[in-house]
Amino acid sequence: MVKVFIDPGHGGSDPGAVGNGLQEKHVTLSIANRIRDILVNEYQNVEVRMSRTGDQTVSLQQRTNNANAWGADFYLSVHINAGGGTGYEDYIHDALSSRSRTADIQRIIHPEIVKLNNMTDRGAKKANFHVIRESTMDALLTENGFIDNSNDAARMKDPNWIENVARGHVNGIAKAFSLQKTGNTSTPPATGSTSGTGPSTVSAPGSSSGSSTRTLYLPAHVNEWRVYPLNVQPVKANALPTRLRPSKFGGLQYTILGEPQPNVYIIQTLQLGKVQIYAGPETGATIK
């Protein structure tokens, strides 16, 4: 089992770089969520955790501590650049030899991203950033365009670009760690925006959107969560045999499609379709 820790840069009180109507924290989360979804749905023997699954404030130390404690095999930190340039670049820690395993991974992943991101290739580089220094596993930090460049920012607002960038990352990870395909296909979410003020959501096509959209967040520490067919009482005896597994994905989030009764919500899942879920305050779930 290959354990991949995905770190969407910034979040919460830290927006990261800002420009052209975008905040880095939202763009990185959109990319990271798709990387996670593609990996866990389309590849075998891979487990994913994330430093954040919504617009949370998480310190750099917390991020690397969580990855180290979990025993991740690979740490991927997703960022957006700023400062007047254009294009894509990525980094490993500057103390590493060019003959290191981490450098080999960078040489595999870098061209896979460049193939799909339609951006200038600024090169594979080294730096002394915290997350690639303090993580105890192979680690790569990607800078996916310049938010203050109008051409790069226009790409960031395009869901097709988000999808291509995510797939470039996944293609590289799959090659570097010899991951095998499951034969399944992961569909991009129909909702969520990199230019908005809220996080993108793990939702399937056909889910509702608009200013009244609410998102259900299932916490990462819960191993299993019961769900129920539509039009039944959400009690244990009616639960579906297949459970949601928030801990496997570093937490889960879904667009709420309906609320048939207090604390019971209708969501769309990739595997089970539309289901009911109980998410009262005592469960640890949050709604935003």
Buried (B, 14 or more C-beta within 10 A) or exposed (E): EBBBBBBBBBBEEBBBBBBBEBBBBBBBBBBBBBBBBBBBBBBEEBBBBBBBBBBBEBEBEEBBEBBBEBEBBBBBBBBBBBEEBBBBBBBBBEEBEEEBEBBEBBBBBBBBBBBBBBBBBBEBBBBEBBBBBBBEBBBBBBBBBBBBBEEBBEBBBEBEBBBBBBBBBBBBBBBBBEBEEBEEEBEBBBBBBBBEEBBBBBBBEEBBBEEEBBBBBBBBEBEEBBBBBEEEEBEEEEBBEEBBBBBBBBBBBBBBBEEEEEBBBBBBBBEBEBBBBBBEEEBBBBEE
